[in-house]
Amino acid sequence: MVITLGLERIERLLKRLGSPEKKLPPLVHVAGTNGKGSLVAYLRAMAEAAGYRVHVYTSPHLVRFNERIRIAGRLIDDHALDEMLTECEEANGDTPISFFDITTALAFLAFSRVPADLGIIEVGMGGRHDSTNVIEPAVSAITPIGYDHTGFLGDKLEGIAGEKAGIIKRAVPVVVGRQRDVSATVIAAEAAKLAAPLFRMGREWQVTPTAAGFRYESDLSTLDLPAPTLIGAHQIDNAATAVACIERLRAAGFSIDDRAVRQGLASVDWPARLQRLTKGPLADALPPGSELWLDGGHNEDCGLVLARQASEWAKEPAPLPLHLVFSMMTTKDASGFLRPLARYAQSARAVPFPEGHSAYTPAEACAKAAEVGLDCAPANDIGAALEDLLASQPAPMRVLICGSLYLAGAVLARNG
């Protein structure tokens, strides 16, 4: 699959389709490296709890392509998907177009034909030259920025932050999650050029973990909120960033009260983000007392987040031994991802990557694991990896499948 960045192709296609991107409800545009999908999920849950109809565009999908396009609360159905894809292809003709370009055009076309109150649009990669960056949002949001897609965005954090900050629009408020200093400086400079008001974690708003959840504080409100249903300490930051976005939407006229915020935190659902699999063939294959977890994280910051959760597991009175099952694309820093986890994992099994992607073979992945001191063995597939763990390791155990959203999707499909 060839990935190219730039707006010329999608702008041309959208014009041929009648400019559907100009016929959308107020939008929240979400960029960043980690936490984008979780932020989108919190925002949708909170807005829907307030009774609003919400369009949502995310990527990639886990099991079915339809997951990328949620129209007024429902995933796009196969018939509408087929019809509008044909319409986009006919409008595009023989003009070169990327997969993400035509997917984004299709989403905007679908959204333009069904009334909704709010749209949430997730950037695919980067921001400035991403296909989604043809919209005029009501709120922009930037989640934590780290190293990912370096083959396209460069390997300097300042440059990556510049691409992410490219979604900032003139005078449009920008909600900013936790950032390294260099990223925060780049974002602030871009916002200043465009007179875009900034609402930054640690500056205009604060988040503090509490025994029951977290406290959100800004000049407008102080809220003591329950912990979100999504697992992991990092989800407190993601949830608080969503509350900051809600405050900006309230200023734009939306009536999303504190009850809806709390209900959204309790009802949010976002698969493959520290998701425990409790039933299905893979979960059932483990002995009693064992746990099977799934996470799609695939960069160094994600490894740090998972290691933070592993450190919490290690504090349990009788902690289960942790074993990893993973697979990664060659465009990702496998050693950087695994390094934080190596101190907590007893062993790892590397499995083949889903077809259609450039990825490490199990043997190559094991070599990357060995670089960080992690005992690793190759396996033919997920099932074989679990069988090998059961045959060679004491039970019960905790197994974490990780390294890729594509792998996570394959796991969810196999587990039913």
Protein Blocks (a to p, Z undefined) as FASTA:
>chain_A
ZZdedjklmmmmmmmnopmmlmcccddddedjehklmmmmmmmmmmmmnopacddddddd
fklmklmpcgehiacdfklmmmmmmmmmmmnmmaccdfklmmmmmmmmmmmmpccfbdcd
ddfbhjlmgmklmcccfbdcddddddehklmnopafklmmmmmmmmpcghiacddddddf
klmmmmmmmmmmnopacddehilpccdddfklpacddfkbccdddddfbgcjklmmmmmm
mmmmmmmmmmnopacdfklmmmmmmmgccehiapacfbdjklmmpcghiacdddfbfbfk
lmmmmmmmmmmmmmpmbacdddddddddfkbcfklmmmmmmmmpmbdcdddddehiacdd
fklmmmmmmmnopacdddfblklmmmmmmmmpccddddddehiaklmmmmmmmnZZ
